[in-house]
């Protein structure tokens, strides 16, 4: 475990414990933690393409401005966030299959998210970490998608797919 995780938790909480790693696939790592007596999840960046801070800020904004159920965001920092444990979260060891019921539930949640956030988002693109629903946007989705792919060219190049960004 990276000692930076302990330093980050020390700075934000009176007590904490890192219990176990749940996920470690670049560009993120996820740990089950306990903070101030609460079961929680720590998600942090492991490389330059990570976006945990933005994810944490957007998740907090979704909780504040919509009825979409998301875990409570306990803190957000540079390159990481901590969220309350969600009792319905799948276990790290479980083998999950996206069956029709799961797909329908996910679709309903996504439709609700789009419907309730439409008044806040007036462009296509990446969310900015500093302003929850502010988007570094483009007028059209195609331009936003091209910008996204071009920004990730170095990662694509590592796997022999840089040509899609050219």
C-alpha positions as CSV (number, residue, x, y, z in Angstrom):
1,X,0.0,0.0,0.0
2,X,1.2,3.5,-0.9
3,X,2.1,5.5,2.3
4,X,0.5,8.5,0.5
5,X,-2.9,7.0,1.3
6,X,-2.2,7.0,5.0
7,X,-1.0,10.6,4.8
8,X,-4.1,11.7,3.0
9,X,-6.4,10.0,5.5
10,X,-4.3,11.5,8.4
11,X,-4.9,14.9,7.0
12,X,-8.7,14.6,6.8
13,X,-9.9,12.3,9.6
14,X,-9.3,11.9,13.3
15,X,-9.0,8.1,13.0
16,X,-8.7,5.7,10.1
17,X,-7.7,2.2,9.1
18,X,-6.9,0.8,5.6
19,X,-8.6,-2.6,5.7
20,X,-8.0,-4.1,2.3
21,X,-7.4,-3.4,-1.4
22,X,-10.5,-3.9,-3.5
23,X,-9.2,-2.9,-6.9
24,X,-5.9,-1.9,-8.4
25,X,-6.0,-1.4,-12.1
26,X,-4.4,1.7,-13.6
27,X,-5.3,4.5,-13.5
28,X,-7.0,3.9,-10.1
29,X,-6.7,2.0,-6.9
30,X,-9.6,1.4,-4.5
31,X,-9.4,0.4,-0.8
32,X,-11.9,-0.4,1.9
33,X,-11.2,1.9,4.8
34,X,-12.6,2.9,8.1
35,X,-12.6,6.7,8.8
36,X,-13.8,8.1,12.1
37,X,-15.6,4.9,12.9
38,X,-17.4,4.7,9.5
39,X,-16.9,2.0,6.9
40,X,-15.8,3.8,3.6
41,X,-14.1,3.5,0.3
42,X,-10.9,5.3,-0.8
43,X,-10.3,5.8,-4.5
44,X,-7.1,7.3,-5.7
45,X,-5.2,7.9,-9.0
46,X,-2.2,5.7,-9.8
47,X,-1.2,7.6,-12.9
48,X,-1.7,10.7,-15.1
49,X,-4.9,9.6,-16.7
50,X,-6.6,9.0,-13.3
51,X,-9.6,11.3,-12.5
52,X,-10.7,10.3,-8.9
53,X,-10.9,13.9,-7.8
54,X,-13.3,14.8,-10.6
55,X,-15.3,11.7,-9.9
56,X,-15.6,12.5,-6.2
57,X,-16.7,16.1,-6.9
58,X,-19.2,15.0,-9.5
59,X,-20.6,12.3,-7.2
60,X,-21.0,14.9,-4.4
61,X,-22.8,17.3,-6.8
62,X,-25.1,14.5,-8.0
63,X,-26.0,13.8,-4.3
64,X,-26.6,17.5,-3.7
65,X,-28.6,18.4,-6.8
66,X,-30.5,15.3,-7.8
67,X,-32.5,12.4,-6.4
68,X,-30.1,9.8,-8.0
69,X,-28.9,7.6,-5.2
70,X,-25.1,7.8,-4.8
71,X,-22.8,7.1,-1.8
72,X,-22.1,10.1,0.5
73,X,-18.8,11.7,-0.4
74,X,-16.8,12.2,2.8
75,X,-13.9,14.1,1.4
76,X,-12.3,15.0,-1.9
77,X,-8.6,15.8,-2.4
78,X,-6.0,16.2,-5.1
79,X,-6.1,12.8,-6.9
80,X,-8.5,11.0,-4.6
81,X,-11.8,10.9,-2.7
82,X,-13.4,9.0,0.2
83,X,-17.0,7.9,0.1
84,X,-19.2,6.2,2.6
85,X,-19.5,2.4,2.1
86,X,-22.7,1.5,0.2
87,X,-24.3,-1.7,1.7
88,X,-25.5,-2.8,-1.7
89,X,-22.1,-2.6,-3.3
90,X,-20.9,-5.8,-4.9
91,X,-18.1,-7.6,-3.1
92,X,-14.6,-7.4,-4.6
93,X,-14.5,-11.2,-4.8
94,X,-17.9,-11.7,-6.4
95,X,-18.3,-12.6,-10.1
96,X,-20.9,-10.2,-11.5
97,X,-22.8,-10.5,-14.7
98,X,-24.8,-7.7,-16.2
99,X,-28.1,-9.5,-16.8
100,X,-31.3,-7.9,-18.1
101,X,-32.5,-6.8,-14.7
102,X,-29.1,-5.1,-14.0
103,X,-29.1,-3.4,-17.4
104,X,-32.7,-2.1,-16.9
105,X,-31.9,-0.7,-13.5
106,X,-28.7,0.9,-14.8
107,X,-30.6,2.4,-17.7
108,X,-33.3,3.9,-15.4
109,X,-30.6,5.4,-13.2
110,X,-28.7,6.8,-16.1
111,X,-31.9,8.3,-17.6
112,X,-32.7,9.9,-14.2
113,X,-29.2,11.3,-14.0
114,X,-29.4,12.8,-17.5
115,X,-32.9,14.2,-16.9
116,X,-32.0,15.8,-13.6
117,X,-28.6,17.2,-14.6
118,X,-29.6,18.6,-18.0
119,X,-30.3,22.1,-16.6
120,X,-26.7,22.2,-15.2
121,X,-24.8,21.0,-18.3
122,X,-24.9,22.9,-21.5
123,X,-22.0,21.4,-23.4
124,X,-20.3,18.1,-24.2
125,X,-17.0,17.2,-22.6
126,X,-15.1,16.5,-19.5
127,X,-16.2,17.7,-16.1
128,X,-13.9,20.1,-14.4
129,X,-12.8,19.1,-10.9
130,X,-13.1,22.6,-9.5
131,X,-16.7,23.3,-10.4
132,X,-18.9,20.1,-10.0
133,X,-21.1,20.4,-13.0
134,X,-19.0,22.8,-15.1
135,X,-17.8,21.2,-18.3
136,X,-14.8,22.0,-20.4
137,X,-17.1,21.7,-23.3
138,X,-17.7,21.6,-27.0
139,X,-20.9,22.3,-28.8
140,X,-21.1,18.9,-30.3
141,X,-20.5,15.4,-28.9
142,X,-18.2,14.4,-31.9
143,X,-15.7,17.2,-31.1
144,X,-15.8,16.3,-27.4
145,X,-15.2,12.6,-28.2
146,X,-12.3,13.5,-30.6
147,X,-10.7,15.7,-27.9
148,X,-11.0,12.9,-25.3
149,X,-9.3,10.4,-27.6
150,X,-6.5,12.8,-28.6
151,X,-5.9,13.6,-24.9
152,X,-5.4,9.9,-24.2
153,X,-3.1,9.3,-27.2
154,X,-0.1,8.4,-24.9
155,X,-2.1,5.6,-23.3
156,X,-3.4,4.4,-26.6
157,X,0.2,4.3,-28.0
158,X,1.3,2.1,-25.2
159,X,-1.1,-0.6,-26.4
160,X,-0.5,-0.1,-30.1
161,X,-3.6,2.0,-30.9
162,X,-2.3,5.6,-31.3
163,X,-3.5,5.7,-34.8
164,X,-7.1,6.2,-33.6
165,X,-6.0,9.6,-32.1
166,X,-4.3,10.8,-35.3
